[in-house]
Amino acid sequence: MSDMLEKIPEFVDFGKATKTADDEELERVYLRENNYLAVIGYKTLEDFARFTSSEDLSIDTIEYAGKDRVYFTGLKRRAVYRRASEAILREYTSDYSCATPDHQCMNCYNCYTYGGTNLVKGETKSIRSRMKMTTSYSIQSSIDAVVDEDEFHIMVHRDLEMSQEEGEQEKGSIHTITLIKPNTVFPFIDIIFNPTKFDLAMYLETIERGDAEGYGSKGSLLGTMSTEILGVVDNLDVTHRDLLDAIKVKDDGKVDASEAEKLIDESISKEEVENLKDELPELIEKYKEKIYPDLE
C-alpha cells in the first residue's frame, strides 16, 4: 500500500460529537483539517449533452486558456454524484430514506459527505460539503465541441415556459436545442477534504453510476460519459491549465494523456484505487451503523 493511502483512516464517523475549547459539543464534520486528496482525470462524452446555466438555454462557454471552451460546472457533477451515492447506499438497506433535495436527514454518510442545510425552526443545521468538484473546461474549442449541423442540433421541443396570466392554463413554447458533441473531453480535478479510504471507494462507485446516468440539462436522456482517472494525489501541483495543455485529442477521437500522467509525481496507484472500489460492499457492511443513523 502506498504511503499516501496508509496515512488516511479507513472510515471516520463524522457525526460523532467532540468537545470544543469552551466545553461545547460539536460534530466532527465541522472540524475541517488541512488534509485532502485530489482526484485527477478526464471525462469523455459518450453521447450528446447540454450544459446550460442561462435562461436562454445556450451552451455554457467561456474564454479560458487561449480558447473559447465549453465549461462543465463542478456543481452539476456534484449534484449527480450525490444522487448516485444515495442510490448506492439504498441498495444495502431498505431503511435508508435520506433524499435530495428536500428530504435530507442531515445525519447519514451522504449528508456528512455532500453537506446540506436544515432550516426547520429550532433544528437549524448546516453541513459544508467535503467534496469539491471544480469546474472543468473542454479540451476542444467550443467551435469544435458544439454541433453545427442543423439536422443534429435543431430539435423541436415543447416546453412549458411561455408567460401566462395568473390562473391561466400553461402554454407550450417551441425552441431549439444546441448540443455538445460526443468525444468532447473535460479534464477534472475533484477534491475530497478529510478523506478516508471509504470515501474513495464510494467516490469510485459513484462516478461510475453518475456517468451512466448522465449530466447536464435533460441529464436522464443525454450526457452519459466515461471517466479515466490519471492519479489520486495529496497536493494541487497540477492545475486545470496544465491538463488542458497536456491532454491531446487525436483526429480519430482517441485521447492521449501520456504527458498529463508525467505531471503527476506521486500518486495512489490505479490498482489500489480499483481494489478500494472492489472492497466497497465489505466496507458498507463493516460500518453500516455509522453510515445509516437509523440502524444505531
C-alpha positions as CSV (number, residue, x, y, z in Angstrom):
1,M,0.0,0.0,0.0
2,S,1.3,3.4,-0.9
3,D,2.4,5.8,1.9
4,M,-0.3,8.2,0.8
5,L,-3.1,5.6,1.2
6,E,-1.7,4.4,4.5
7,K,-1.9,7.9,6.0
8,I,-5.7,8.2,5.7
9,P,-8.1,6.3,8.0
10,E,-10.4,3.6,6.7
11,F,-13.5,5.3,8.0
12,V,-14.4,8.3,10.1
13,D,-17.7,8.8,11.9
14,F,-18.2,12.5,11.1
15,G,-21.4,12.6,13.2
16,K,-19.5,11.7,16.4
17,A,-19.5,14.6,18.8
18,T,-16.3,16.1,20.2
19,K,-15.6,18.7,22.8
20,T,-14.7,22.2,21.8
21,A,-12.4,24.6,23.8
22,D,-15.3,26.0,25.6
23,D,-16.6,22.6,26.5
24,E,-19.4,22.6,23.9
25,E,-20.2,19.5,21.8
26,L,-19.5,19.7,18.1
27,E,-19.8,17.1,15.4
28,R,-16.5,16.1,13.8
29,V,-17.7,17.1,10.3
30,Y,-17.3,20.8,11.4
31,L,-13.6,20.3,12.2
32,R,-12.0,20.9,8.8
33,E,-8.4,19.7,8.8
34,N,-5.7,20.7,6.4
35,N,-5.7,17.4,4.5
36,Y,-7.3,16.3,1.3
37,L,-7.0,14.1,-1.7
38,A,-7.3,15.4,-5.3
39,V,-8.5,13.0,-7.9
40,I,-7.2,14.0,-11.3
41,G,-8.6,12.7,-14.6
42,Y,-10.8,13.4,-17.6
43,K,-14.3,12.7,-18.7
44,T,-15.3,11.9,-22.3
45,L,-18.8,12.4,-23.6
46,E,-20.3,9.2,-24.9
47,D,-23.3,10.9,-26.4
48,F,-24.7,14.4,-27.0
49,A,-25.1,16.7,-23.9
50,R,-26.3,20.1,-22.8
51,F,-24.6,22.1,-20.2
52,T,-26.6,25.3,-19.7
53,S,-26.8,27.8,-16.9
54,S,-28.5,30.7,-18.8
55,E,-32.2,31.3,-19.2
56,D,-31.8,31.4,-23.0
57,L,-30.7,27.7,-22.8
58,S,-27.4,28.5,-24.6
59,I,-24.5,26.1,-24.1
60,D,-22.1,27.2,-21.3
61,T,-18.9,28.6,-22.9
62,I,-16.1,30.8,-21.7
63,E,-12.8,32.1,-22.9
64,Y,-10.2,30.2,-20.9
65,A,-6.5,29.3,-21.5
66,G,-6.4,30.7,-25.0
67,K,-9.7,29.2,-26.4
68,D,-13.4,29.7,-26.1
69,R,-14.3,26.4,-24.4
70,V,-17.4,24.6,-23.1
71,Y,-17.4,24.6,-19.4
72,F,-18.9,21.9,-17.1
73,T,-19.5,23.2,-13.6
74,G,-18.5,21.2,-10.5
75,L,-21.9,21.9,-9.0
76,K,-23.6,19.9,-11.9
77,R,-21.3,17.0,-11.3
78,R,-21.7,17.1,-7.5
79,A,-25.5,17.0,-7.8
80,V,-25.4,13.9,-10.0
81,Y,-22.8,12.3,-7.7
82,R,-24.9,12.9,-4.6
83,R,-28.0,11.3,-6.0
84,A,-25.9,8.4,-7.3
85,S,-24.4,8.0,-3.9
86,E,-27.8,7.9,-2.2
87,A,-28.9,5.2,-4.7
88,I,-25.8,3.1,-3.9
89,L,-26.5,3.3,-0.1
90,R,-30.1,2.3,-0.6
91,E,-29.0,-1.0,-2.2
92,Y,-27.7,-2.2,1.1
93,T,-30.7,-1.4,3.3
94,S,-34.4,-0.8,2.7
95,D,-34.5,1.6,5.7
96,Y,-32.4,4.4,4.1
97,S,-34.7,7.2,3.3
98,C,-32.5,10.3,3.0
99,A,-33.2,12.0,-0.3
100,T,-32.0,15.1,-2.1
101,P,-33.1,17.9,-2.2
102,D,-36.0,18.2,0.2
103,H,-35.7,15.2,2.5
104,Q,-32.1,15.2,3.7
105,C,-31.7,13.6,7.1
106,M,-28.5,15.6,8.0
107,N,-27.3,12.6,9.9
108,C,-26.0,10.0,7.4
109,Y,-22.8,9.3,5.5
110,N,-24.2,11.1,2.4
111,C,-25.1,14.3,4.3
112,Y,-21.7,14.3,6.1
113,T,-20.0,14.0,2.7
114,Y,-22.0,16.2,0.4
115,G,-23.4,18.6,3.0
116,G,-26.8,20.2,3.3
117,T,-29.0,22.6,5.2
118,N,-31.9,22.1,7.5
119,L,-33.9,25.2,8.1
120,V,-36.6,23.8,10.4
121,K,-37.1,26.2,13.3
122,G,-35.3,25.1,16.4
123,E,-33.4,22.4,14.4
124,T,-31.3,24.5,12.1
125,K,-28.2,22.7,10.9
126,S,-25.8,23.4,8.1
127,I,-23.1,21.0,6.9
128,R,-20.4,22.0,4.4
129,S,-19.6,19.5,1.6
130,R,-16.4,17.6,2.0
131,M,-16.5,17.0,-1.8
132,K,-15.3,19.9,-4.0
133,M,-15.8,19.3,-7.7
134,T,-14.1,22.1,-9.6
135,T,-15.3,23.5,-12.9
136,S,-14.0,21.6,-16.0
137,Y,-13.2,23.1,-19.4
138,S,-13.3,21.2,-22.7
139,I,-10.0,20.3,-24.4
140,Q,-11.7,21.2,-27.7
141,S,-12.8,24.7,-28.6
142,S,-16.5,25.5,-28.4
143,I,-16.5,25.8,-32.2
144,D,-15.3,22.2,-32.5
145,A,-17.3,20.9,-29.5
146,V,-20.8,22.2,-30.4
147,V,-22.7,20.5,-33.2
148,D,-23.3,22.9,-36.1
149,E,-25.3,20.6,-38.5
150,D,-28.9,21.6,-38.5
151,E,-30.2,18.1,-38.7
152,F,-28.5,17.3,-35.4
153,H,-28.7,20.4,-33.2
154,I,-32.1,21.9,-34.2
155,M,-34.6,19.9,-32.2
156,V,-38.2,20.9,-31.8
157,H,-39.1,20.7,-28.1
158,R,-42.4,21.6,-26.4
159,D,-41.6,23.4,-23.1
160,L,-43.9,25.0,-20.6
161,E,-42.0,28.2,-20.4
162,M,-44.2,30.8,-22.1
163,S,-45.5,33.5,-19.8
164,Q,-49.2,33.4,-18.8
165,E,-51.6,35.4,-16.7
166,E,-52.2,34.2,-13.2
167,G,-54.7,31.3,-13.2
168,E,-54.3,30.8,-17.0
169,Q,-53.5,27.4,-18.3
170,E,-49.9,26.8,-19.0
171,K,-48.8,27.4,-22.7
172,G,-46.4,25.4,-24.7
173,S,-43.5,27.1,-26.5
174,I,-41.1,25.8,-29.1
175,H,-37.4,26.4,-29.0
176,T,-34.2,25.0,-30.5
177,I,-31.7,23.0,-28.5
178,T,-27.9,23.2,-29.1
179,L,-25.9,20.1,-28.2
180,I,-22.3,19.3,-27.4
181,K,-20.7,16.5,-29.5
182,P,-19.8,13.1,-28.3
183,N,-16.0,12.7,-27.7
184,T,-15.7,16.1,-26.2
185,V,-13.1,15.8,-23.4
186,F,-13.3,17.5,-20.0
187,P,-10.2,17.2,-17.6
188,F,-11.2,17.4,-14.0
189,I,-9.8,17.8,-10.5
190,D,-12.1,16.6,-7.7
191,I,-11.1,17.3,-4.1
192,I,-12.1,15.2,-1.0
193,F,-11.4,17.0,2.3
194,N,-10.7,15.0,5.4
195,P,-10.5,11.9,3.2
196,T,-11.0,8.3,4.2
197,K,-10.5,5.0,2.3
198,F,-14.3,4.6,2.4
199,D,-14.7,8.0,0.7
200,L,-12.5,6.9,-2.1
201,A,-14.3,3.6,-2.6
202,M,-17.7,5.3,-2.6
203,Y,-16.4,8.1,-4.9
204,L,-15.2,5.5,-7.5
205,E,-18.6,3.6,-7.5
206,T,-20.4,6.9,-7.6
207,I,-18.7,8.3,-10.7
208,E,-19.4,5.1,-12.5
209,R,-23.1,5.3,-11.7
210,G,-23.1,9.1,-12.4
211,D,-21.5,8.6,-15.8
212,A,-24.2,6.1,-16.8
213,E,-27.0,8.4,-15.5
214,G,-25.8,11.5,-17.5
215,Y,-25.0,15.1,-16.7
216,G,-26.4,18.5,-17.5
217,S,-29.8,19.6,-18.8
218,K,-32.0,16.6,-19.7
219,G,-29.5,14.5,-18.0
220,S,-31.7,11.5,-17.9
221,L,-31.7,11.4,-21.7
222,L,-28.4,12.9,-22.6
223,G,-24.9,13.5,-21.3
224,T,-23.6,10.0,-20.5
225,M,-19.8,9.9,-20.0
226,S,-16.8,7.7,-19.4
227,T,-14.1,8.6,-16.8
228,E,-10.4,7.9,-16.8
229,I,-8.5,8.6,-13.6
230,L,-4.9,9.7,-14.0
231,G,-4.0,9.9,-10.4
232,V,-5.0,10.5,-6.8
233,V,-2.7,12.9,-5.1
234,D,-2.4,14.8,-1.8
235,N,-1.3,18.1,-3.4
236,L,-2.6,20.6,-6.0
237,D,0.6,20.9,-8.0
238,V,-1.2,20.1,-11.2
239,T,-3.7,22.7,-12.5
240,H,-6.5,22.8,-15.0
241,R,-4.3,24.7,-17.4
242,D,-1.7,22.0,-17.1
243,L,-4.2,19.4,-18.0
244,L,-5.6,21.4,-21.0
245,D,-2.1,21.8,-22.4
246,A,-1.0,18.2,-21.8
247,I,-4.1,16.2,-22.8
248,K,-4.5,15.8,-26.6
249,V,-7.4,14.5,-28.6
250,K,-6.4,12.9,-31.8
251,D,-8.2,13.1,-35.1
252,D,-9.8,9.7,-34.5
253,G,-11.2,10.9,-31.2
254,K,-8.7,8.9,-29.1
255,V,-7.3,10.7,-26.0
256,D,-3.5,10.9,-25.4
257,A,-3.0,11.7,-21.7
258,S,0.6,10.4,-21.5
259,E,2.0,13.9,-21.0
260,A,-0.5,14.6,-18.3
261,E,0.5,11.4,-16.4
262,K,4.1,12.7,-16.4
263,L,2.9,15.7,-14.4
264,I,1.8,13.5,-11.5
265,D,4.9,12.7,-9.5
266,E,3.4,10.6,-6.6
267,S,0.0,9.1,-6.6
268,I,-2.1,6.3,-5.2
269,S,-1.8,3.6,-7.9
270,K,-4.7,2.8,-10.2
271,E,-4.5,-0.8,-8.9
272,E,-5.0,0.4,-5.3
273,V,-7.9,2.6,-6.5
274,E,-9.6,-0.3,-8.2
275,N,-9.0,-2.5,-5.2
276,L,-10.7,0.0,-2.9
277,K,-13.8,0.1,-5.2
278,D,-14.0,-3.7,-5.0
279,E,-14.0,-3.6,-1.2
280,L,-17.0,-1.2,-1.0
281,P,-19.7,-3.9,-0.1
282,E,-17.5,-5.2,2.7
283,L,-16.8,-1.7,4.0
284,I,-20.5,-0.8,3.9
285,E,-21.3,-3.9,6.0
286,K,-18.5,-3.1,8.4
287,Y,-19.6,0.5,9.1
288,K,-23.3,0.3,8.4
289,E,-24.3,1.5,11.9
290,K,-22.3,4.7,11.3
291,I,-23.4,5.1,7.6
292,Y,-27.1,4.7,8.3
293,P,-28.0,6.6,11.5
294,D,-31.4,4.8,11.9
295,L,-29.6,1.5,12.4
296,E,-27.7,2.6,15.5
